[in-house]
Amino acid sequence: MSQHQALSTPDILYEIFDQCKTSIIRSESTLARCTQVCKAFFNPAARALWRTIPNIFPLLQLLSSFKWLEKIPNGYSQLMLCGAISEQDWLRFRQYAKLIRKVTFDCFSLERIEPSVWVYLMRQNAGEPLLPHLHTLMWEPSKPFNAALPAIVSPSLRYLMLNLHCEPPDYPNTTQLAIGMLLQSVFVFAPHIQDLVIDAPAQSLSAMAIAGLKHLRKLDVSESGVMDLSLLEHLSTLDDLVELSIHVDISGQDVFGSTGLYALKTLRIKIPSTSLRDVRASFDEIRLRCPLLHTLRYIILPEDPNTAQPTVLPLHDIVRPLFRLTNLENVTLNFSSHEIEVSDQDLQNVADAWPGLVSFSLKHTRSSTIPTPQVLLYFARRCPALQILSLPFLDISKAHFFHDWPVMSHGLRCLTITKNADFLYRCLDSLTLSIDRLFPALDIRDCESSYHEESYERGAFEEGWPPGSSVPSTASRIIKSFNICEGI
């Protein structure tokens, strides 16, 4: 195919222009100029230019009757209607509105548009959605009372992110009712949502309204506070739900009751601090009610460090119910302030139960039983696909490393180990050389990104080694490539 024929194909041109938007600085001005090159360029370049917009201002500014006016006494400008919308302007507005697939509404943009604008535009459009082909919407207002959302939402919407933790309300009950009504109306206008993220007061969320989204595949309400467990019962009616992130209190009660989320493949669950026996019981429920899980992120939120946690259990006794979930690939178990006894055998059982692991992270407060570096060999042998491994403690007090470990080509990219009182810097050379034999592919770039994620979750870590440490050149890369972090 000649170059001229290729460049006359709209789909090929669109792919080229779409790449420009993600790879060129100031791509908007470049694409805007491309729309004026020739007729063949106009439609594909316009599609790429308008597909994703940072806010709604570019669309509204196509209408000559809307002006930026200074509003007193606040002193900031607002976009307001200053006359009738001409037929030509309206046709142009609708032409570009149909191209928009993704847009963000934050508090800045919402506060600078006079609320009456949305009422007028809805009447102008005969009550139809202003963005008829919208796919992705991020909504972050400063107040829940806004007429823009019903005007924007359309049946084409598939991804919706709502951040409704607004400014402290003068009337909390009224605000919660307003949020509840807003959500119910949105779900009626956009019944085909597949991916829903809600950050709002838990009391304002309607389980029945959410469960009415029969096409829902992913739901994240983990930042909305402790949810009522009745939500899970309603969600059990959603046959397509494969990913759930939630914050619930499991103390002394069943998580799922008599229901199950049998299609669920990813579960991220946060719980207030509770007993290890309740944790073990919840793992047994997860095993029964979510048999297809391949990703489990289980986090016990930290509590007052002065609060005693009398029960100390071996890791195997707690997680044994999960061993029946043989499809698990990504596992995070954060027991926070709980002391957990972790032996070599416990982690060997983990590696044996989940040979398909891609990432494994374990966090807890140290107990009298901690594993030795031998567990690294277990994971290297039993989990060939493992990419990320985070262990809280290793007992290297005897300065014994395994020089007879085989040389392996394991693909582990990131290794995190907690530095503790038993860590001896005179063992550094042996440790790094032994790790290098098992994991020659450790990547400092991946570990740096993992380090920041760990820091965000657990607080500040101190990385690095004492000045003047003697590090052999063959091991220096390894020292930079795995994280040794301060103990809890």
C-alpha positions as CSV (number, residue, x, y, z in Angstrom):
1,M,0.0,0.0,0.0
2,S,1.4,3.4,-1.0
3,Q,1.9,6.2,1.5
4,H,-0.9,8.3,-0.1
5,Q,-3.4,5.5,0.2
6,A,-2.5,4.8,3.9
7,L,-2.9,8.4,4.8
8,S,-6.3,8.6,3.2
9,T,-7.6,5.9,5.5
10,P,-9.4,7.6,8.5
11,D,-8.7,4.8,11.0
12,I,-4.9,4.8,10.3
13,L,-4.8,8.6,10.5
14,Y,-6.7,8.5,13.8
15,E,-4.1,6.0,15.3
16,I,-1.3,8.3,14.2
17,F,-3.0,11.4,15.7
18,D,-3.9,9.5,18.9
19,Q,-0.2,8.6,19.4
20,C,0.7,12.3,19.0
21,K,-1.6,13.2,21.9
22,T,0.2,10.9,24.2
23,S,3.8,11.5,23.1
24,I,4.1,15.1,22.0
25,I,4.4,18.1,24.4
26,R,1.6,20.6,23.8
27,S,-0.2,18.0,21.6
28,E,-3.5,19.9,21.7
29,S,-2.2,22.8,19.7
30,T,-0.4,20.4,17.3
31,L,-3.6,18.4,16.8
32,A,-5.7,21.6,16.4
33,R,-3.3,22.6,13.5
34,C,-3.7,19.1,12.0
35,T,-7.4,19.6,11.7
36,Q,-6.8,22.5,9.4
37,V,-4.3,20.8,7.0
38,C,-6.9,19.2,4.7
39,K,-10.3,17.5,4.7
40,A,-8.8,14.0,5.1
41,F,-7.1,15.1,8.3
42,F,-10.0,16.9,9.9
43,N,-12.2,14.1,11.3
44,P,-9.5,11.8,12.6
45,A,-7.5,14.7,14.1
46,A,-10.6,16.2,15.7
47,R,-11.5,12.7,17.2
48,A,-8.0,12.4,18.8
49,L,-8.1,16.0,20.0
50,W,-11.5,15.9,21.7
51,R,-11.5,12.2,22.8
52,T,-10.0,13.2,26.2
53,I,-10.3,16.7,27.6
54,P,-9.0,17.9,31.0
55,N,-12.2,19.8,31.8
56,I,-15.4,21.0,30.2
57,F,-14.2,24.6,29.5
58,P,-13.0,24.0,25.9
59,L,-16.4,22.7,24.9
60,L,-18.3,25.5,26.5
61,Q,-16.0,28.2,25.0
62,L,-17.2,27.1,21.6
63,L,-20.4,29.0,22.4
64,S,-19.9,32.7,21.7
65,S,-22.8,33.6,24.1
66,F,-20.9,32.3,27.1
67,K,-18.4,34.8,28.7
68,W,-16.0,34.9,31.6
69,L,-17.4,37.5,34.0
70,E,-15.9,38.6,37.3
71,K,-18.2,37.6,40.2
72,I,-18.5,39.8,43.2
73,P,-17.8,39.5,46.1
74,N,-15.7,36.3,45.6
75,G,-13.5,38.0,43.1
76,Y,-13.1,35.1,40.8
77,S,-14.3,34.7,37.2
78,Q,-17.3,32.5,36.3
79,L,-18.5,31.3,32.9
80,M,-22.0,32.7,32.5
81,L,-24.7,32.9,29.8
82,C,-24.8,36.3,28.3
83,G,-27.3,35.8,25.5
84,A,-29.1,33.3,23.3
85,I,-27.2,30.5,21.7
86,S,-27.1,30.8,17.9
87,E,-28.1,27.8,15.8
88,Q,-24.6,27.7,14.2
89,D,-22.9,27.7,17.6
90,W,-25.2,24.9,18.9
91,L,-24.6,22.7,15.9
92,R,-20.8,23.2,16.4
93,F,-21.2,22.4,20.2
94,R,-23.0,19.2,19.5
95,Q,-20.6,18.1,16.8
96,Y,-17.6,18.2,19.2
97,A,-19.6,17.0,22.2
98,K,-20.2,13.7,20.4
99,L,-16.4,13.2,20.2
100,I,-15.7,13.4,23.9
101,R,-15.1,10.1,25.6
102,K,-13.3,11.1,28.8
103,V,-13.5,14.2,31.0
104,T,-12.8,15.3,34.6
105,F,-14.9,17.7,36.6
106,D,-13.1,18.9,39.7
107,C,-14.1,21.6,42.2
108,F,-12.2,24.3,40.4
109,S,-14.0,23.8,37.1
110,L,-17.4,23.3,38.7
111,E,-17.3,26.4,40.9
112,R,-16.4,28.5,37.9
113,I,-19.5,27.6,35.9
114,E,-22.7,29.4,36.9
115,P,-25.2,26.6,37.9
116,S,-27.9,28.1,35.7
117,V,-25.7,27.2,32.7
118,W,-26.5,23.5,33.1
119,V,-30.2,24.1,33.4
120,Y,-30.2,26.1,30.2
121,L,-28.1,23.6,28.3
122,M,-30.3,20.7,29.3
123,R,-33.4,22.6,28.0
124,Q,-31.5,23.5,24.8
125,N,-30.7,19.8,24.3
126,A,-34.3,18.7,25.0
127,G,-33.2,16.9,28.2
128,E,-30.8,14.6,26.3
129,P,-27.2,14.1,27.7
130,L,-24.8,16.8,26.7
131,L,-22.0,14.2,26.1
132,P,-23.9,11.4,24.4
133,H,-20.9,9.1,23.9
134,L,-19.1,9.7,27.2
135,H,-17.2,6.6,28.4
136,T,-15.2,7.8,31.4
137,L,-16.1,10.5,34.0
138,M,-14.2,11.7,37.0
139,W,-16.3,13.8,39.3
140,E,-14.8,15.7,42.3
141,P,-17.0,18.6,43.4
142,S,-16.6,20.7,46.5
143,K,-20.3,20.4,47.2
144,P,-22.8,17.6,46.3
145,F,-25.4,20.1,45.2
146,N,-24.7,20.6,41.5
147,A,-26.9,20.2,38.4
148,A,-24.0,19.4,36.1
149,L,-23.8,15.6,36.8
150,P,-27.3,14.7,35.6
151,A,-26.7,16.9,32.5
152,I,-23.5,15.1,31.7
153,V,-24.1,11.4,32.5
154,S,-25.3,9.3,29.6
155,P,-26.1,5.6,28.9
156,S,-22.8,5.2,27.2
157,L,-20.9,5.7,30.5
158,R,-18.8,2.7,31.5
159,Y,-16.3,4.2,34.1
160,L,-17.4,6.5,36.8
161,M,-15.3,7.9,39.6
162,L,-17.1,9.9,42.2
163,N,-15.3,11.8,45.0
164,L,-18.1,13.1,47.2
165,H,-16.2,13.7,50.4
166,C,-16.9,17.4,50.1
167,E,-16.3,20.3,52.4
168,P,-17.7,19.8,55.9
169,P,-21.4,20.4,55.5
170,D,-23.5,22.7,57.6
171,Y,-26.3,20.1,57.6
172,P,-24.8,16.6,57.5
173,N,-28.1,14.7,57.3
174,T,-29.3,16.8,54.3
175,T,-25.9,16.3,52.6
176,Q,-26.1,12.5,53.0
177,L,-29.6,12.5,51.6
178,A,-28.6,14.7,48.7
179,I,-25.7,12.4,47.9
180,G,-27.9,9.4,48.1
181,M,-30.5,10.9,45.7
182,L,-27.7,12.0,43.3
183,L,-26.3,8.5,43.1
184,Q,-29.7,6.9,42.5
185,S,-30.4,9.4,39.7
186,V,-27.0,8.8,38.1
187,F,-27.4,5.1,38.1
188,V,-30.8,5.4,36.4
189,F,-29.3,7.6,33.6
190,A,-26.2,5.4,33.3
191,P,-27.3,1.8,33.9
192,H,-24.4,0.2,31.9
193,I,-21.6,1.3,34.2
194,Q,-18.9,-1.4,34.4
195,D,-16.3,0.2,36.6
196,L,-17.4,2.3,39.6
197,V,-15.2,4.1,42.2
198,I,-17.0,6.0,45.0
199,D,-15.5,8.0,47.8
200,A,-18.4,9.2,49.8
201,P,-19.8,8.9,53.3
202,A,-20.8,5.2,53.8
203,Q,-24.2,6.2,55.2
204,S,-25.1,7.9,51.9
205,L,-24.5,4.8,49.7
206,S,-27.5,2.8,48.7
207,A,-26.6,-0.9,48.4
208,M,-29.8,-1.5,46.4
209,A,-28.9,1.3,43.9
210,I,-25.4,0.0,43.4
211,A,-26.7,-3.6,43.0
212,G,-29.0,-2.2,40.3
213,L,-26.0,-1.8,38.0
214,K,-26.4,-5.2,36.4
215,H,-23.3,-4.8,34.2
216,L,-21.0,-3.8,37.0
217,R,-17.6,-5.6,36.8
218,K,-15.5,-3.5,39.2
219,L,-16.5,-1.7,42.4
220,D,-14.3,0.3,44.7
221,V,-15.9,1.8,47.9
222,S,-12.8,1.2,50.1
223,E,-12.4,4.9,50.8
224,S,-16.0,5.5,51.9
225,G,-15.5,4.3,55.5
226,V,-16.9,1.1,57.0
227,M,-19.6,-0.3,54.8
228,D,-22.7,-2.2,56.0
229,L,-22.2,-5.9,55.3
230,S,-25.6,-5.9,53.7
231,L,-23.9,-4.4,50.6
232,L,-22.2,-7.8,50.0
233,E,-25.5,-9.5,50.1
234,H,-26.9,-7.2,47.4
235,L,-23.7,-7.5,45.3
236,S,-24.1,-11.2,45.2
237,T,-26.8,-10.7,42.6
238,L,-24.2,-9.2,40.2
239,D,-23.1,-12.1,37.9
240,D,-20.4,-10.0,36.2
241,L,-18.7,-8.6,39.3
242,V,-15.0,-9.7,39.2
243,E,-13.2,-7.0,41.3
244,L,-14.2,-5.5,44.7
245,S,-12.5,-3.1,47.0
246,I,-14.2,-2.6,50.3
247,H,-13.8,-1.5,54.0
248,V,-15.9,-3.6,56.4
249,D,-15.9,-4.6,60.1
250,I,-15.7,-8.4,60.5
251,S,-15.5,-8.5,64.3
252,G,-17.7,-11.3,65.5
253,Q,-19.8,-11.6,62.4
254,D,-19.8,-13.4,59.0
255,V,-18.5,-11.3,56.2
256,F,-20.6,-12.8,53.4
257,G,-23.5,-14.4,55.4
258,S,-25.2,-16.9,53.3
259,T,-24.3,-15.3,50.0
260,G,-21.2,-15.5,47.8
261,L,-19.4,-13.6,45.1
262,Y,-18.6,-16.6,43.1
263,A,-17.3,-14.8,40.0
264,L,-15.0,-12.5,42.0
265,K,-11.3,-12.7,40.9
266,T,-9.9,-9.7,42.8
267,L,-10.7,-8.8,46.4
268,R,-9.2,-5.9,48.3
269,I,-10.5,-5.7,51.8
270,K,-9.7,-3.3,54.7
271,I,-10.8,-4.0,58.2
272,P,-10.5,-2.3,61.6
273,S,-8.2,-4.0,64.0
274,T,-9.7,-7.3,65.2
275,S,-8.6,-10.6,66.6
276,L,-6.6,-13.1,64.6
277,R,-9.3,-15.6,65.2
278,D,-11.8,-13.4,63.4
279,V,-9.3,-12.9,60.6
280,R,-8.9,-16.7,60.3
281,A,-12.7,-17.1,60.2
282,S,-12.9,-14.4,57.4
283,F,-10.3,-16.3,55.4
284,D,-12.4,-19.4,55.6
285,E,-15.4,-17.4,54.4
286,I,-13.4,-16.0,51.5
287,R,-12.3,-19.5,50.5
288,L,-15.9,-20.7,50.4
289,R,-17.6,-17.6,48.9
290,C,-14.9,-16.5,46.4
291,P,-13.5,-19.7,44.9
292,L,-12.0,-18.1,41.7
293,L,-9.8,-15.4,43.4
294,H,-6.5,-14.7,41.8
295,T,-5.8,-11.4,43.7
296,L,-6.3,-10.9,47.4
297,R,-5.2,-7.8,49.3
298,Y,-6.1,-8.1,53.0
299,I,-5.2,-5.1,55.2
300,I,-5.9,-4.8,59.0
301,L,-5.8,-1.1,59.7
302,P,-3.3,0.0,62.5
303,E,-4.6,0.9,65.9
304,D,-3.1,2.6,69.0
305,P,0.4,1.1,69.4
306,N,-0.2,0.9,73.1
307,T,-3.1,-1.5,72.7
308,A,-2.1,-5.0,73.5
309,Q,-2.7,-7.8,71.1
310,P,-2.5,-10.9,73.3
311,T,-3.1,-13.6,70.7
312,V,0.0,-14.8,68.8
313,L,-0.6,-17.4,66.2
314,P,1.6,-19.1,63.6
315,L,1.1,-17.9,60.0
316,H,0.1,-21.3,58.8
317,D,-2.8,-21.5,61.3
318,I,-4.2,-18.2,60.1
319,V,-3.9,-18.5,56.4
320,R,-4.5,-22.2,56.0
321,P,-8.1,-21.8,54.7
322,L,-6.7,-19.7,51.8
323,F,-4.4,-22.5,50.6
324,R,-7.5,-24.1,49.0
325,L,-7.5,-21.1,46.6
326,T,-4.9,-22.5,44.3
327,N,-5.4,-19.8,41.6
328,L,-4.0,-17.0,43.7
329,E,-1.4,-15.0,41.9
330,N,-1.2,-11.7,43.9
331,V,-1.4,-11.8,47.7
332,T,-0.9,-9.0,50.2
333,L,-1.4,-9.9,53.9
334,N,-0.9,-6.9,56.2
335,F,-1.6,-7.9,59.8
336,S,-0.5,-4.5,61.1
337,S,0.3,-4.5,64.9
338,H,-0.5,-8.2,65.3
339,E,2.4,-10.5,66.2
340,I,2.7,-13.4,63.9
341,E,5.0,-16.4,64.2
342,V,6.5,-17.1,60.9
343,S,8.8,-20.0,60.4
344,D,10.6,-21.4,57.3
345,Q,7.9,-24.1,57.2
346,D,5.1,-21.5,57.1
347,L,6.5,-19.8,54.1
348,Q,7.4,-23.1,52.4
349,N,3.7,-23.9,52.8
350,V,2.8,-20.6,51.1
351,A,5.1,-21.3,48.2
352,D,3.7,-24.9,47.8
353,A,0.1,-23.8,48.0
354,W,0.4,-20.9,45.5
355,P,3.0,-21.9,42.9
356,G,1.5,-19.4,40.4
357,L,2.4,-16.4,42.6
358,V,3.4,-13.2,40.8
359,S,3.5,-11.0,43.9
360,F,3.6,-11.8,47.6
361,S,3.7,-9.3,50.5
362,L,3.6,-10.1,54.2
363,K,3.6,-7.5,57.0
364,H,3.2,-7.9,60.7
365,T,4.8,-7.1,64.0
366,R,7.8,-9.2,64.9
367,S,7.4,-12.2,67.2
368,S,9.9,-14.6,68.6
369,T,9.8,-16.8,65.5
370,I,11.0,-15.4,62.2
371,P,12.2,-17.2,59.0
372,T,15.8,-17.6,57.7
373,P,17.1,-16.7,54.2
374,Q,16.4,-20.3,53.2
375,V,12.8,-19.2,52.4
376,L,14.2,-17.3,49.4
377,L,15.3,-20.6,47.9
378,Y,11.8,-22.0,48.5
379,F,10.2,-19.2,46.6
380,A,12.8,-19.4,43.8
381,R,12.1,-23.0,43.3
382,R,8.3,-23.2,43.8
383,C,7.2,-19.9,42.3
384,P,8.8,-19.4,38.9
385,A,6.5,-16.5,37.9
386,L,7.2,-14.5,41.1
387,Q,8.0,-10.8,40.3
388,I,7.6,-9.0,43.6
389,L,8.5,-10.5,47.1
390,S,8.2,-8.5,50.4
391,L,9.0,-10.2,53.6
392,P,9.0,-8.5,57.0
393,F,11.9,-10.2,58.8
394,L,14.7,-12.7,58.1
395,D,16.8,-14.2,60.9
396,I,20.4,-13.9,59.8
397,S,21.9,-13.6,63.3
398,K,24.0,-16.7,62.8
399,A,25.7,-15.2,59.8
400,H,25.0,-18.4,57.8
401,F,24.3,-18.0,54.2
402,F,23.9,-20.8,51.7
403,H,26.8,-20.7,49.3
404,D,25.7,-24.0,47.9
405,W,22.5,-22.4,46.5
406,P,22.2,-23.2,42.8
407,V,22.6,-20.5,40.2
408,M,19.1,-19.8,38.9
409,S,17.7,-17.6,36.2
410,H,14.6,-16.6,38.3
411,G,12.9,-13.4,37.0
412,L,12.2,-11.8,40.4
413,R,12.3,-8.0,39.9
414,C,11.8,-6.6,43.4
415,L,12.7,-7.9,46.8
416,T,11.9,-6.1,50.1
417,I,13.3,-7.3,53.4
418,T,13.0,-5.5,56.7
419,K,16.2,-4.5,58.5
420,N,16.0,-5.4,62.2
421,A,18.1,-5.8,65.3
422,D,19.5,-9.1,64.1
423,F,20.8,-7.7,60.9
424,L,24.6,-7.9,60.8
425,Y,26.4,-5.7,58.3
426,R,29.4,-8.1,58.4
427,C,27.0,-10.6,56.6
428,L,26.3,-8.1,53.8
429,D,28.6,-9.7,51.3
430,S,27.3,-13.2,51.8
431,L,23.7,-12.1,51.7
432,T,24.0,-10.2,48.5
433,L,26.0,-12.8,46.7
434,S,23.6,-15.5,47.7
435,I,20.6,-13.5,46.5
436,D,22.4,-12.8,43.2
437,R,22.7,-16.5,42.6
438,L,18.9,-16.9,42.9
439,F,17.6,-13.6,41.4
440,P,19.9,-12.2,38.8
441,A,17.1,-10.1,37.3
442,L,16.5,-7.7,40.2
443,D,15.7,-4.3,38.7
444,I,16.5,-1.2,40.6
445,R,13.8,0.8,38.8
446,D,11.0,-1.5,39.7
447,C,12.3,-1.7,43.3
448,E,12.4,2.1,43.6
449,S,8.7,2.4,42.7
450,S,7.8,-0.5,45.1
451,Y,9.8,1.3,47.8
452,H,7.7,4.4,47.5
453,E,4.5,2.4,47.6
454,E,5.7,0.6,50.8
455,S,6.7,3.9,52.3
456,Y,3.2,5.3,51.6
457,E,1.5,2.4,53.3
458,R,3.7,1.9,56.4
459,G,5.3,5.2,57.0
460,A,8.9,6.4,56.5
461,F,11.6,3.8,55.9
462,E,15.3,4.3,56.1
463,E,17.0,2.8,53.2
464,G,20.7,2.2,52.6
465,W,23.8,0.9,54.4
466,P,26.3,2.3,56.9
467,P,29.1,4.6,55.5
468,G,32.2,2.7,54.8
469,S,30.6,-0.7,54.3
470,S,32.7,-3.0,52.2
471,V,30.6,-4.1,49.3
472,P,32.1,-6.3,46.5
473,S,31.5,-4.9,43.0
474,T,29.5,-8.1,42.1
475,A,27.1,-7.4,44.9
476,S,26.8,-3.6,44.6
477,R,24.0,-3.9,42.1
478,I,22.0,-6.2,44.3
479,I,22.3,-3.8,47.3
480,K,20.7,-1.1,45.2
481,S,18.1,-3.5,43.8
482,F,16.4,-4.8,46.9
483,N,15.1,-2.8,49.8
484,I,16.3,-3.2,53.4
485,C,13.8,-1.3,55.5
486,E,13.6,-0.4,59.1
487,G,11.7,-2.8,61.3
488,I,8.3,-1.9,62.7
